[in-house]
Structure formats: structure tokens, C-alpha cells
Amino acid sequence: MPAFIKKLKNIFSHQAAPSPKPADTNSWHNWSRRLSCEPANQIAPQSLDELAAALKSAAGSIRPAGSGHSFSALVPTDGTIISLSGFTGIRDYNPETREVTLGAGTQLHDIGEPLHKLGMALKNMGDIDKQTLAGAISTSTHGTGANLTSLSASVTGLELVTTSGAVLWCDKDHNPDIFRAAQVSLGALGVVTAIRIKCQEPYLLERREYTAPLEDVLDNWETLAKENRNIEFFFLPYSDMVAVTTLNVAAPDAAIVRAAPETKDPLETLDSVHRWLGWSKKLHRAVLNHEVRKEKLKREVDQSYKIYPTERNTRFNEMEYHLPRENGPAAIREIRDTIYNQKLDISFPIEFRLVDGDDAWLSPFYGRKSCSIAVHQFHDRDPMPYFNIIEPILRKYGGRPHWGKQHTLKAADLAELYPRWNDFLKIREQLDPEGKFLNAHLSKILGVGPKTHAPHPEAKNGNTANLPKP
């Protein structure tokens, strides 16, 4: 039996980008290959001392790089790119508080099993697990769930190394303002080397996947959100249908159920149907509706860290905005109508998720419950004609852009969306007065640039702040 929804999940293909190339090569690119640069140096320090020395001596811009997951130009520089591959694994844990401190370069897919052995699990995850932990929190990466926050909001402390070589431990009691700024920092404050996360006990998740009419789902969205721990849907352009995925905690003794691996890529099928039938939107819609309605319920049960992620194989570029939750249905309907009325050449499904609010200063979810709407385009097609049409709709409904996805907003636009914007800029100036952690993209969205004339103050206490250990 074809598993249509699982296939739909797979079309949002996302492998990790290759590890940074050896020092004798200059190029860097992100996963989709849309972003690239030729930095003067690519380094992978193996200790705090080595990292501190590299930051103090680096000339030009410094940018930390994770797995290349971001579609926005957070990394590209002609200066120095720093890999955190030397800062991985579990550093410390507290079984009483269920907190664990991990190296910031640890990739999410390497966290689940070690945590499980310690009697812990992440509260939530997205369906991509190739990001580094530092990259995920720095861009406020998230999963879905009406009462579940982004990964950044689960951070209870972190270690930050500044351009002076100072090593700061930050949490609600030590450097609290720096902590709130660094929870979602865009890599603009320094290099995050360790992250303490609040976890919970291990749990089984039951995933159910089914198809339904878009209007039925939108009309009953509040009820669906309340009844399911995690819920998302994918709207299929030029159909009336969505693919819904729900995740709920299963009984501790529930039997493990896994589906057979998929062998076909549905993206190719959707794109082929679009090309074959695009000349007749009516026929296109009828065929898609007919095929989608034939799909049957699919069910899987396993440990949470095995249920959240899906395998990704096809590259794309993405734009995602986070809207006040109550505005989500109207925004989806307007996007649908715009695609149909303008006959846009689009076959990629549109993703809709929920995220709870938090208090990290640059979190897109700061102070409000949100829904996230993401649109995608094939990696080998220019995404901007499509994105430029959809972005004004997302902004119209109060959206804040995902920091790791493509958007066109500048500092003046963003300052209106974030109540603590100026507070973040003050912390950035305090920690990096020369602007060494800025590149062209960050200068544009933060409204500040490097100050090569300003001397950087030396750190005290041998360049290591005398603060508590994580």
C-alpha cells in the first residue's frame, strides 16, 4: 500500500551539508548549494584555549558554521569560518533536574540514544535531525505542538566565547541578559561551545498520518490542536486536500510499530503531475483529489527520538514565517487563492505547524503563541519569484521570519517585530564592539557593521570569566 503522507514528509529532503573542507580548500556551501563563499580560513578548534586564541588572532569576519542547514546567509564570509566539530557529546548531566549539558557542535541525531541511556529525552524535536545543537538554537529551530516551544526555549544555560577570548557561562542567575540574548543569537555574539538543555523522562510516541480536506482541517483546527500533542499538515497546491500528521504519547508498554522504508520519491510524482496537467487546473485538481483521498491511515510507534525525524533526499530552498496563531487559517487560505488565481508554477506542499511562546529576546515566538507557514522551491529553480509573491501575505498577517530561512526583511522591519530588539543590539555591542562576528547578511538585518578602528578590550582573569561551571 502506498504511504502517501510518509512520502510527503520525505519530499522536504534534508541531508546534512558536508563537513567543512580541509584547510587547504577554500570553498564553503550550504546544503541547498544556493549559498557559497571562499573564506580565507576554515578551522575546527579542539579546545577552549585553541578557540580563544583563534578568535583573538583572526583577521576580518568570523562566522561559526554548523551543518549548513540554514537557507539565509548567516555563514558566508571571506574571513574565517569556525566548525564546532571539536565540541560534541555529553559534558554533564543532572538526573534530579533532568538537565544535560552538551557540546554545541553535537548534531541532533546523535543526542537521542545517549539521552535515553541516561533516562532522559528532548521534550520536542523537528523532523530534521542533522543540525548542530548550536545552529538549531541560534536560529530558534522548532518542531510542532500547541503547547511546545522551540528548542531554544528549553535551554537553561550556555557557554559563550567572545572575540576577546573570554569564556562566559550564562543562565538566569549568571549574565542573565546575555543569556536571554544568546538563546537565539544568530551567531552574532560569540561562539557557543556548550548548551544545557531541560529534558524529560523517555517516552514512546504514536504517529498517525492521514489525509483530509483543507477546509475541514482549518474549520476544526483549534480542536485538533488541543487533542494532539504534536500536529502539522501539508497543503497540496492545486488540490483541496492536506496530509495531516499527529504525534501523541503512547503507553509505556505499547508495542513498537514501524513502517517499511519508502522506495519512491513523491516529489517527482507531484512535479510530473503538475507538468502534465498544469495546462488544466480543473483536471489537475480532480486527479490530485482523487489520488489523495485513496490514502489510508498510517500508524507508527517508537521512542520519541526515533519518531520525530524523517529521512530527506531531495534538495530545496525554503522561506518560513511565524504568525500569531489566530491568523494562520486566513493566511493559508489567502496563499492557496493566490497560487490558484496567479497560476503559480508550484507543486511543493506548504507546511503548517504550531509553536508555543517563549521569552528569548530574538525568538520569533517571543511573547506569543504562533503558527508557522513554510513554502519551498526546488534547489535548481530560482525560488524568489514564488517567495516574493508569498512573503507579503505572511507579513500582512503579522509574521516574523524564521532566522534560518530566506526572507527580505531589513533591520528597520525587524525592529518593529521584536520588543527587545534594542536590548539585543546593546548586548551585541558590549560583547563584540568591533563587529567581528558580522557578515554582510547580519549587518543588513541588524543594522550595524564592523568597526575596524575600535580596539577590542582584553578579557580579564586570563581571558576566562570567573563564573560557575555548567
N, C-alpha and C positions, 0 to 999 in steps of 0.2 A: 504493500500500500504506500503510495507516495506521501511523504510527510511535508506538506506544503509550508507550514509555519516554520519548521526547523530549517527548511531550505531558505526561507526568507531571512531568518537570522543569519544564515551563512553568507548572504549576499553582502552584508555590511562587513566585508572581508578585511581583516586587520592583523597581519603578522607584525612582529616587532621589526623595527629597522635593523639593518646590520650593525654590529658593534662598531664603535669608532675605528677608523682605519689606522694602521700603524703610523708612527710619527713621520715616516719618510713619504707618506702620501698626504695631499693637501685637501682633498675634497670631502665634503660632508653633505648629506641629503636626508630629507625626512622620508617617512615610509611611502608616501604617495609620489615622491620624486618631484613634486611641484616646487619645493624649496631646496636650495642648494647654496653652498658657499665654499670658498677656499681659504680657510683660516691659516694664519701664519704658523700656528701650533695647535696640535691636539694632544692633550696629556691625560693621564689616568693616575693621579697620585694614589699611593697606597697607605698613607698615614696622615694624621692631622698636621704633623710637622712639615711633611712634604707638601701638603696642600697649602698651608700657611705661607711657606716660602715661595711657592709658585704664584700665589695671589699677590704677594708683595713685590715680586720682580716682574710680573707680566706687564708688557707694554701694550697699549691700546685696549680695546674692549675685551671683556671676559664674559663668556656665556657658558653656564652649565648645561649639559645635554643629557637627556635620559634615553629612551628607546626610539625617539623620533616620531612619537605618536601625534604631536601637535600639527595642525594644519595652518596655524598662524605663525608668523615669522619670529618666534621667540628666541630661536637659537642662532640664525645666520649672523656671522661676523667675519671680519678679516683679521681679527685679533687672535684670541685664544679660546678654544673650546675645551671644557673640562668634563671628562667622564667620571662618574661615581662608581665605576665597576670595582674599585678597591674598597668600597664601603657597603658591604652587604651582610645579610644574615642577622640572627637574633643576638643582641648585645646584652639584654637584661629583661627580666620579667617579674611581675608581682602577682602570684596566684590569688592573693586576697582581693586586690583591686581589679584583677583581670586586665592589667595593663602590660604591654610588651613594647620594648624599645628595639627598633630595627635599624640597620644600616640604610641610609636613604637611597642607596643605589639598588636595593633589593627589588626585583621585579615581582609584580603581584602574583604571578603564577607560582612563585617559589615560597609564598607565605603560608598558604592553606595547610599543607601537610605538617610543617613544623609546629604551627599553632595547634593543630589538632592533637599532636602528641603531648602538648603542654596542657591540654584540657581547655583550649580557647578557640575562638573563631571570630573573624571580622563580622560586624553587625550587618554589613551590606557590601555589595560589590557591583560594578558594572558588568557588562557581558564581554568586555575585552580585558584580558589579564596580562598583557605584555608590557604595560607601562612600568617604569620605575616608581617606587613609592614617592620619591621627591617630586618627580614630574607630575604625578597624579594629584598630590595635594596642592602643588604650586599653581595649578590651573583649575582647582575645585572640581576634579573628576567625580562623577556620581553614577549611581545606579538608578533605581526607581523604587518608589514606595511613598505613600501619602504621609507617613509618619517617620520616614527615614531620611537622614541628612546625607550630604556629600561626604566623601572620605575625609576632607579637611576638617569637618566639624567633630570627627572622632579623635583628632589629635589633641593630646593633653600636654605635650611638651616637645621641644625640638632643640637640636644643637645647630648653631649657625656660625660659620666662619666668615669674617668680613675681609675687605681688601687690605686692612692693616695687619691681618694675621690673627686678630683677636678671636677667641673661641667663646661664644656666648651660649649658655643654657637658658632657655626661655620657656616659661609656663605662666600660669595665672598668678604665681607668687614671686617669680624672678623675671625681671624685664617683661612685665605683663603687656605693655603697649607694643613692644617689639614682637611679642608672641602673637597678638591679635593681627598684626601686620604680616607676620611671616607665615601664618596658617595658609594664606593664599598670596604668595609674594611675586609670582611671575619670574622668579629668579633675579629680582631687581635689588634685593637687599644684601645678598651674600650667597654662599654655598651652604645649603642644608646638608648635614652629614649624618644625622641620626634623628629618628622620629619616634615618639612614644604615642601609642595608639590604645584607646579604650576598646576592649573586646568584650565578648560574652562567652557563655558556655557553648560547646559544639552543638549543632542542630542539623536535623535532616530537613530537606526541602522537597516539596512535591511541586513539580512544574506541570501545568496544564496549558495546552495550546489549542486554539480553536479559531474558526472564522465567524464573522458576524457582520451585518450591515452597519456601515459607519454611523448612520443616524440613530440606530438603536443603541449603539455604544455611547454616543455623545449624550443622548437623552437620559441614559441611566449611569452616567459617569460617576457621579458622587456616590451612588450606592456601590458600584463596582470598586471604587477606591477604598471605601470603608470595609468592604467584605474581604479584601485581599491584601495580604502583607506587601506584596510587590505586584505591580500591574503595569503593562505597557501595551501599546498597539502600534501596528504599522499599516498606514493607509496606502492602498494601491492606486496610484493615479490612473484615471480613465476606467475606474470600476466604482462600484458603490460599496465595496467591502473593505474590511480591515482584518488583519491577523492579530489576535489577542494572546498575550502570554501572561499567566498569573503564577506566582510563587507563594506557597504557604507552608508553614512549619508542619511537618508530618510527625506522627507518633514516634517516640524513640525506638520502638521495636518494629517499625514499618519495614517491609521487605524492600530491598534495593531493586529498582526497575530502571533499566537503561535501554534506549532505542538504538537500533543498528545505525552505523555511520551512513551518512548520505553520500551518494556517488555522483550526483548531478548538481550542477550549479544553476539554481533557478533564475539568477540574474540574466544568464544567457537566454533562457526561455522567455522571460518577461521582455527583454530587449528585442528579441526576434519577433514576438507577437506585436510589439509596438511598431517595428519597422514594416511588418507585413500588413498590418491592419490600420496603421496610423492614418491612412487616407480616408477612413470612415470611422469617426469617433463612436458612432452608434454601434457599429459592428464590433469594434474594439471593446467597448464596454460590455456588450452582451456576451462575448466569448470569455472575458475575464470573470465576469459574474458567475457564469455557468461553471467554469472550472473551479473557482474558489469555493463555491457552495458545495461541491462534491467532497471536500476535505472533511475528515472525521477527527474527533477529539484525539489528542495525543497526550500521553502521561509519562513522566519520569520521576523517580525518587532516588536521592543520594545525599551524601554530605553536602552542606551548603556550598563549600568552595569548589565542588565538582559540578554543581548545578548551575551556578551563576555564569561561568564563561562559555562562549561558543567559539568554534574554530572559524577563522576568517581566511579567505584565499584570494579575493579579488580586490584590487586597489581602487580607491576613490578619493575625492576631496569633499569636505563637509563644512556646512555652516549650521550653527545651533544657537538658539536664543532661549532664555529662561523668562517666562512671563508670569505675572500674577495669576494664580491658579484659576481664578474665576473667568479669566479672559481666554483660556485655552480653547474651548469649543468654538467660539466665534472666530478665533484666528484660524483654526483648522478649516472651517467652512469657507472662509474667505480665500485661503490658499487653494483649496480644491476648486472653487469657482474661477479663480484667476488662471489656474492651469488649463481648465476646460475652455474658458472664454478666449484666452490668448493662444490656445492650441500649442502649448509649450511642448517641446520635444523632450519629454521626460518619461522614464519608465521606473526609476528608482522609487521604492516605497518611502514614505515620510514617517519618521519615528516620533512618538508622543510618550513622554514619561512624567512622573511626579517626583518632587523633591521637597523635603521639609525645610523650614527656615533655620538660620543659624546667626552667629554674631561675629564671624570673621570679617574684618573690615572690607576686603575686596572680594568677598564671596558673592557670586551672582545671586545667591539665595539669602543675602543679608536682610534680616528683618521681615521676611515674608515667605509664605508657602507658595511654591512655584510649580509650574508645569514647564517641561522642556520640549521644544519642537525642533527637530533636526532634518535638514534636507541635504541630499548628496548628489554628486555627479561623478561619472566615470573619470578615472585618473587621466585618461588620454583625451578628454574633451574639456574645453575651456568652461569652467563652472560659473564664471562671472555673469554671463548673460542671464542665466537662471537665478543665481543668488541675488543679483541686483534688482530683480523683479520681486522676489520674496522678502528680502530684508526690510523694505519699508513697511510691509504688513506686520512683521514681527515687532518692529519699533513702534508702530501705531498702537499696539496693544500693550505697551509698557515693557517690552523685552530688554533684558540685559544680555549681551553676547557671552557665549562660552569663551573663556580666555584662550583655550587651545584650538579653537575652530576659526575659520575665516570670517572676517567682518570688516566693515569700512569705517568704524567709529574712530574719532579722534578724542584728544584729552577733553576738549570743551563739552563734547557729547557725553562722555563717561562721567565727568564731574557732576553732572545733573542727576545721574542714576545712583550714586553712592554717597550716603550721608557722611561717611568717614573718609572721603577721598583726600581731603587736605591733611588729615591726620596721617594717612599712609605716606603722603609725599614728604611730610616732616621727618618721619622715621627714615625714609629712603635717603634724604639729605644728610641726616645725622650719621647713618652707617656708611654711606658711600658719597661723600661730598664731591669727589672728582667725577662721579658718574661712570666709573669703570665697568659697572655691570649693565650699562645701557648699550643697546644697539639701535639701528635705525627705527625698527618697529616699536621698541619700548619708548624711545624718545618721542615718537608720534603719539602714542596712546597715553603717555604720562605727561606730555607737555614739557619735558625737561631734556637737557642734553649734557654731554660731558663737559667738564671744566678743567682743561688740561693745565691751566695756570695755578690751580689751587693745590697747595701741598696737603698731603694726607696726614692727619695726626697719627703718631705712633701709638700702638696699644701699650698698655701698662702691664705690669706683672709678667714680664717675659712673653708678651703677646697672647697670653691666655687669661681670660677673665676668671677671677677667683670666685666661681659660682658652684653650686651643688652639682654633683654628677647626676645624670638621668637615672 
